[in-house]
Amino acid sequence: MRQTKQRQVILDTLHQHTDHPGADVIYAEVRKVLPRISLGTVYRNLELLSEAGIILKLSGKDGQKRFDPVVSQHPHFRCVKCGAIEDLPFDIDSVVSSGTMNQWAGDRKVEGITLEYTGLCAKCNGSGSV
């Protein structure tokens, strides 16, 4: 994939986030650097980057696409109230590579895991911290 200035600014913007933003948030921030960029261009580039395995695409609340710059396998926490998506510190790759999962897999070849916790984030739970 050819690296364009637009793609690099989109990637740089996404890497500044830990909250898995949607294209609209990325678009608003990219426009500060590239004022003439269109929302369609941001969407297309996010899709291309996702298809190339450079970023992850997640389904957000109400089906909105959200994007994650961390492509290694890792679990997420999704708030059922506000829709926030957070990374959780757990090394899924080590579980996959250790072979412990293959004990129950039989003749299947496990190549990855998708693990997502759901509940109330700290903000929605009223704990005050995010």
C-alpha positions as YAML, in Angstrom:
chain: A
units: angstrom
residues:
- id: 1
  name: MET
  ca: [0.00, 0.00, 0.00]
- id: 2
  name: ARG
  ca: [1.34, 3.35, -1.01]
- id: 3
  name: GLN
  ca: [1.83, 5.72, 1.91]
- id: 4
  name: THR
  ca: [0.25, 9.08, 1.17]
- id: 5
  name: LYS
  ca: [0.40, 12.23, 3.28]
- id: 6
  name: GLN
  ca: [-3.32, 11.85, 3.99]
- id: 7
  name: ARG
  ca: [-2.89, 8.25, 5.22]
- id: 8
  name: GLN
  ca: [0.05, 9.25, 7.39]
- id: 9
  name: VAL
  ca: [-1.89, 12.10, 9.03]
- id: 10
  name: ILE
  ca: [-4.87, 9.77, 9.60]
- id: 11
  name: LEU
  ca: [-2.57, 7.15, 11.17]
- id: 12
  name: ASP
  ca: [-0.78, 9.74, 13.30]
- id: 13
  name: THR
  ca: [-4.13, 11.05, 14.52]
- id: 14
  name: LEU
  ca: [-5.39, 7.57, 15.36]
- id: 15
  name: HIS
  ca: [-2.18, 6.76, 17.25]
- id: 16
  name: GLN
  ca: [-2.86, 9.75, 19.54]
- id: 17
  name: HIS
  ca: [-6.01, 8.00, 20.79]
- id: 18
  name: THR
  ca: [-6.60, 5.19, 23.25]
- id: 19
  name: ASP
  ca: [-10.39, 5.50, 23.06]
- id: 20
  name: HIS
  ca: [-10.95, 3.82, 19.67]
- id: 21
  name: PRO
  ca: [-12.46, 6.83, 17.89]
- id: 22
  name: GLY
  ca: [-14.94, 6.76, 15.04]
- id: 23
  name: ALA
  ca: [-14.21, 8.21, 11.61]
- id: 24
  name: ASP
  ca: [-16.02, 11.43, 12.51]
- id: 25
  name: VAL
  ca: [-13.64, 12.15, 15.41]
- id: 26
  name: ILE
  ca: [-10.60, 11.30, 13.29]
- id: 27
  name: TYR
  ca: [-11.94, 13.47, 10.47]
- id: 28
  name: ALA
  ca: [-12.40, 16.49, 12.77]
- id: 29
  name: GLU
  ca: [-8.81, 16.21, 13.99]
- id: 30
  name: VAL
  ca: [-7.28, 15.48, 10.59]
- id: 31
  name: ARG
  ca: [-8.99, 18.60, 9.18]
- id: 32
  name: LYS
  ca: [-6.89, 20.71, 11.54]
- id: 33
  name: VAL
  ca: [-3.83, 19.52, 9.61]
- id: 34
  name: LEU
  ca: [-5.42, 18.96, 6.18]
- id: 35
  name: PRO
  ca: [-8.35, 21.39, 5.97]
- id: 36
  name: ARG
  ca: [-9.38, 20.29, 2.47]
- id: 37
  name: ILE
  ca: [-9.70, 16.57, 3.25]
- id: 38
  name: SER
  ca: [-13.21, 15.12, 2.95]
- id: 39
  name: LEU
  ca: [-14.99, 12.79, 5.33]
- id: 40
  name: GLY
  ca: [-15.25, 10.27, 2.47]
- id: 41
  name: THR
  ca: [-11.48, 10.29, 2.05]
- id: 42
  name: VAL
  ca: [-11.00, 9.63, 5.76]
- id: 43
  name: TYR
  ca: [-13.52, 6.76, 5.65]
- id: 44
  name: ARG
  ca: [-11.90, 5.21, 2.55]
- id: 45
  name: ASN
  ca: [-8.42, 5.42, 4.03]
- id: 46
  name: LEU
  ca: [-9.52, 3.94, 7.35]
- id: 47
  name: GLU
  ca: [-11.12, 1.04, 5.46]
- id: 48
  name: LEU
  ca: [-7.97, 0.52, 3.37]
- id: 49
  name: LEU
  ca: [-5.74, 0.63, 6.45]
- id: 50
  name: SER
  ca: [-8.03, -1.86, 8.17]
- id: 51
  name: GLU
  ca: [-8.09, -4.23, 5.18]
- id: 52
  name: ALA
  ca: [-4.28, -4.06, 5.02]
- id: 53
  name: GLY
  ca: [-4.05, -5.05, 8.70]
- id: 54
  name: ILE
  ca: [-2.41, -1.77, 9.72]
- id: 55
  name: ILE
  ca: [-5.28, -0.85, 12.08]
- id: 56
  name: LEU
  ca: [-8.25, -2.72, 13.56]
- id: 57
  name: LYS
  ca: [-11.86, -1.92, 12.80]
- id: 58
  name: LEU
  ca: [-14.37, -2.54, 15.60]
- id: 59
  name: SER
  ca: [-18.13, -2.22, 15.74]
- id: 60
  name: GLY
  ca: [-19.13, 0.52, 18.12]
- id: 61
  name: LYS
  ca: [-22.42, 1.41, 19.72]
- id: 62
  name: ASP
  ca: [-25.28, 1.42, 17.21]
- id: 63
  name: GLY
  ca: [-23.03, -0.20, 14.59]
- id: 64
  name: GLN
  ca: [-20.72, 2.82, 14.21]
- id: 65
  name: LYS
  ca: [-17.25, 1.73, 13.14]
- id: 66
  name: ARG
  ca: [-14.47, 2.47, 15.59]
- id: 67
  name: PHE
  ca: [-10.75, 2.17, 14.93]
- id: 68
  name: ASP
  ca: [-7.85, 0.85, 16.99]
- id: 69
  name: PRO
  ca: [-4.17, 1.46, 16.17]
- id: 70
  name: VAL
  ca: [-3.15, -1.64, 18.17]
- id: 71
  name: VAL
  ca: [-3.30, -4.62, 15.80]
- id: 72
  name: SER
  ca: [-1.93, -7.30, 18.10]
- id: 73
  name: GLN
  ca: [-4.61, -9.49, 19.62]
- id: 74
  name: HIS
  ca: [-5.85, -7.92, 22.81]
- id: 75
  name: PRO
  ca: [-9.13, -7.84, 24.75]
- id: 76
  name: HIS
  ca: [-11.45, -4.88, 24.94]
- id: 77
  name: PHE
  ca: [-13.89, -3.59, 27.50]
- id: 78
  name: ARG
  ca: [-17.07, -2.14, 26.04]
- id: 79
  name: CYS
  ca: [-19.37, 0.05, 28.13]
- id: 80
  name: VAL
  ca: [-22.98, -0.93, 27.55]
- id: 81
  name: LYS
  ca: [-24.19, 2.52, 28.59]
- id: 82
  name: CYS
  ca: [-21.99, 5.05, 26.76]
- id: 83
  name: GLY
  ca: [-20.37, 2.77, 24.18]
- id: 84
  name: ALA
  ca: [-16.78, 3.52, 25.21]
- id: 85
  name: ILE
  ca: [-14.26, 0.89, 24.13]
- id: 86
  name: GLU
  ca: [-11.03, 0.44, 26.08]
- id: 87
  name: ASP
  ca: [-8.03, -1.85, 25.66]
- id: 88
  name: LEU
  ca: [-7.37, -4.26, 28.50]
- id: 89
  name: PRO
  ca: [-3.83, -5.26, 29.50]
- id: 90
  name: PHE
  ca: [-3.79, -8.98, 28.70]
- id: 91
  name: ASP
  ca: [-1.40, -10.75, 26.34]
- id: 92
  name: ILE
  ca: [-3.63, -12.95, 24.20]
- id: 93
  name: ASP
  ca: [-0.76, -13.68, 21.78]
- id: 94
  name: SER
  ca: [1.14, -15.52, 24.51]
- id: 95
  name: VAL
  ca: [-1.90, -17.74, 25.16]
- id: 96
  name: VAL
  ca: [-2.23, -18.53, 21.46]
- id: 97
  name: SER
  ca: [1.49, -19.18, 20.95]
- id: 98
  name: SER
  ca: [1.81, -21.31, 24.11]
- id: 99
  name: GLY
  ca: [-0.44, -23.96, 22.61]
- id: 100
  name: THR
  ca: [-2.58, -24.28, 25.74]
- id: 101
  name: MET
  ca: [-5.69, -23.46, 23.73]
- id: 102
  name: ASN
  ca: [-5.00, -26.28, 21.32]
- id: 103
  name: GLN
  ca: [-5.61, -28.88, 24.03]
- id: 104
  name: TRP
  ca: [-9.35, -28.59, 23.45]
- id: 105
  name: ALA
  ca: [-9.22, -27.56, 19.79]
- id: 106
  name: GLY
  ca: [-8.88, -31.08, 18.45]
- id: 107
  name: ASP
  ca: [-8.19, -30.98, 14.72]
- id: 108
  name: ARG
  ca: [-8.93, -27.25, 14.54]
- id: 109
  name: LYS
  ca: [-6.07, -24.78, 14.13]
- id: 110
  name: VAL
  ca: [-6.60, -21.82, 16.44]
- id: 111
  name: GLU
  ca: [-5.13, -18.67, 14.93]
- id: 112
  name: GLY
  ca: [-6.62, -16.02, 17.16]
- id: 113
  name: ILE
  ca: [-8.99, -15.03, 19.89]
- id: 114
  name: THR
  ca: [-11.53, -12.25, 20.14]
- id: 115
  name: LEU
  ca: [-12.19, -11.39, 23.75]
- id: 116
  name: GLU
  ca: [-14.48, -8.60, 24.84]
- id: 117
  name: TYR
  ca: [-15.72, -7.74, 28.29]
- id: 118
  name: THR
  ca: [-18.91, -5.73, 28.63]
- id: 119
  name: GLY
  ca: [-20.32, -3.73, 31.51]
- id: 120
  name: LEU
  ca: [-20.16, -0.18, 32.84]
- id: 121
  name: CYS
  ca: [-17.01, 1.87, 32.42]
- id: 122
  name: ALA
  ca: [-15.62, 3.77, 35.41]
- id: 123
  name: LYS
  ca: [-17.41, 6.96, 34.34]
- id: 124
  name: CYS
  ca: [-20.83, 5.31, 33.90]
- id: 125
  name: ASN
  ca: [-20.36, 3.21, 37.01]
- id: 126
  name: GLY
  ca: [-20.01, 6.40, 39.04]
- id: 127
  name: SER
  ca: [-16.48, 5.71, 40.28]
- id: 128
  name: GLY
  ca: [-15.36, 9.06, 38.90]
- id: 129
  name: SER
  ca: [-12.18, 7.93, 37.19]
- id: 130
  name: VAL
  ca: [-11.99, 7.09, 33.51]
...
